[in-house]
Amino acid sequence: MPNSDAELAGRERNMMFTGSKLTHGYANKMITIDLGSCAIATPELAPQLRDYFLGGRALGLYLLHKRITSKTSPCDPENPLIFSPGPLAGIPQFPGTSKCMAVSLSPLTGIPGVSNFGGHFGAYLKYAGFDALEITGKSSTDILIVIDGFRKEISITEAPVIDEVFDMEKAVAERFIQEGHDRKDIVFLTNGIGASHTTYGCINSHYFDPTKHMDGTKGFFRTKQAGRTGLGTVMKDKKIRAIVVLAEFPRGENPYGAADWGKVKQAGAKLGGVVREIDPQSLKMYRKGSAGLIAFMNKQEYQSLPVNNYQRGFDQRAERITGKFYAEHLFDHRGMDGCFPGCNLRCTKGGWVTLTFGKHKGRRVWVDGPEYETAAGFGSNIGMWNAKFIMEANWHCDNYGIDTITTAVTIAFLMECFQRGYLTKEDAEGLALTWGDEEAVLNFIRRIAIGETEFARVAGTGMLSLVDWIAARYARRTGQAGPPPRPELMQFAMQTKGLPFSLYRTHRSLSMQGSYAAASDIGAHHAAAWLIKADLLGAFPTLQDKAQALITYPRVRLGNDNLGLCKLPWVDVFNPESEKVKDTDKFINPASQEIYADFYNGMLGTDLTWEQIFAQTDRDINLQRVMNVMVYGGETGKNDWIPERAIGPLDDDLYDAEKYYNDGEISRIMEKSPEEIQAMPTGEKRELLMKHRKEELRKLIQAYYRERGWSPSGIPTPATLKQIGLWDFLTEEARARIGALAD
């Protein structure tokens, strides 16, 4: 790496490139940047890689796999930061083509981290002529990477040192506007000061929305986030302040190189028609955004909205933070509210709030969101029922550059630690976190982001190290003999593999428990297998049905990540024609899947069913599992588990809060009458319930392993990897490791 700013300035820091015409949605080139040597290259994307891994998440995972070994750590220069959109991204003739994937080793979990994000970045990267951007090494100074599709130049320049995301947004936008670029041709990624002090920094994706108004001016920049797994921290560690792409929409007939452009446009019109007809009659995402899901999860019969760190699943006060409330009181409905042109779902909601805390107190700001996860995370799960507060917390996290889900779930855990006496105000250096205390939460968000106190700095390292710190502190304070109370804390520290849960209480969804435990290899996130809604509606009645769903749904959901597609036009707009499809799972919305298959085949020139298209996702699912094995070894399966809080009630009061439902389950398990069950002590019933549910989860995980062709300890077998063609793409170290563990 360069030893000084002068040395860095003296190196070659830019290169000209030749433009690439899109063919079947591919540019067939990628960018590699080594920040240590300032070397920039634009190699061809090998056809065998393109055709096998397709793009997006799959291509990103492969590039990561080839760069790392079992000894690589997230903070090593060798750990790459990869951005990959996929072949169907950036095509506005079809709804929901906005997605790009960020991939790297996660500083939060130590295993591969993946995060999808919307906006225009992935599309514009393709328009500039590239299918992926791979960055290795570390810079010695703060830098800006610019990919200029107009001048056909890639450059590394010095960046302004600005800690707050929205100040950086203004500086970047003004710089390139002054250079003569139209705002709609400028897209960029940034991070904030929070990425310097936490392992869960997020990446903000900025794009210009010409349909909104601010202070009498038409249009302003909006943001989406790559929030999960801390990839903003990787970006900040490499001293990348921003990545800018300058490009414009392709022009002319069939500018994306579709094999059958008419078929593509026809598929887009058909799905757009489904969205236009159905969404206003069902979820109304065009008004509520994803926050509309709160009302469903809060139904008394489902008990799936997390309340007070997932202790309960329902609260009457939730009506104050539902999508309906946001739609009627806070969201600004002017403009299109799509995070990419051509998507008529229009679910990218936002609105104006006046800040009540911090140095910007009294300032009126635009907030993009909240999405469901943030609305529940900073709402019900920390005992807050104030929608304006949720939006303000959302804004501060975005401005500091930290993941809202991880931040909110960490705070909920700490609040329960205070509730149960594991933490005191003295432990937290004068700040008590209690349910419903808005000012304390906003104060703590600031402390985490700037690393102000020891307590905040530990909270910034992640849930697992925070548990160890609290356990040791509690043991010292109480003089407790024996080992620290780590096992007790781990029961309600809501994480898997170090990644805090997304916002679903899973007591009544065994399928979602299995998703969090085993099907999501980045940790407890819903991207791979969001099964809870379909499960609550009765889609998977048997254990085998649930195990099969843990195969089929990730194929589609992660397959969309590979192609550059948003899941919401598929998963949240139920096509009525799916009711007529025979001999298949209607909840997977097969009629819409047929439309996606037409889009795929029209672009790539193939003739595949939707099942065949998405079965290809097994390749990258197995690859990600192989990389987890490289970290966990023979302990891989032991990491496929969830906290007991996610399985059932941890104490008798929580059992009695849902007594009717829980007693009914015990009655079925024991084959006894309701009267006999009611006569039993609550503690005995609760222990029986927890034992049964844990055993069911173990059975489901083993059934999932069998469906995948993995060993009983969750390790892909060489036979499985060879059968799907992945074996030859693995490194020698990976093949040796898998081979040894399979013996």
Secondary structure, DSSP 8 states (H G I E B T S, - for coil): --SSHHHHHTS--EEE------BTTB--BEEEEETTTTEEE--B--HHHHHHH-SHHHHHHHHHHHH--TT--TTSTTS-EEEE--TTTT-TTSS----EEEEEE-TTTSSEEEEEE-SSHHHHHHHHT-SEEEEES--SS-EEEEEETTTTEEEEEE-----SHHHHHHHHHHHHHHTT--GGGEEEEE--THHHH-S-B-EEEEEEEEEEEETTEEEEEEEEEE-GGGHHHHHHHTTEEEEEEE-----SSSTT--SSHHHHHHHHHHHHHHHHHHGGGTT-HHHHGGGGHHHHHT-TTT--S-BTTTTBS--GGGGGGSHHHHHHHTB---S---SSTT-TT----EEEEE--SSTTTT-EEEEE---HHHHHHTTGGGT---HHHHHHHHHHHHHHTB-HHHHHHHHHHHHHHHHTTS--TTTTTT----TT-HHHHHHHHHHHHHT-SHHHHHHTT-HHHHHHHHHHHHHHHHT--SS-SHHHHHHH--EETTEE--S---TT-HHHHHIIIII-TTSS-SSS---HHHHHTTS--SHHHHHHHHHHHHHHHHHHHHHT--SHHHHSS--GGGGG--SS-GGG-HHHHHHHHHHHHHHHT----HHHHHHTTHHHHHHHHHHHHHHHGGGGGGGS---GGGTS-SSHHHHHHTHHHHHHHHHHHHT--HHHHHTS-HHHHHHHHHHHHHHHHHHHHHHHHHHHTB-TTS-B-HHHHHHTT-GGGS-HHHHHHHHHHH-
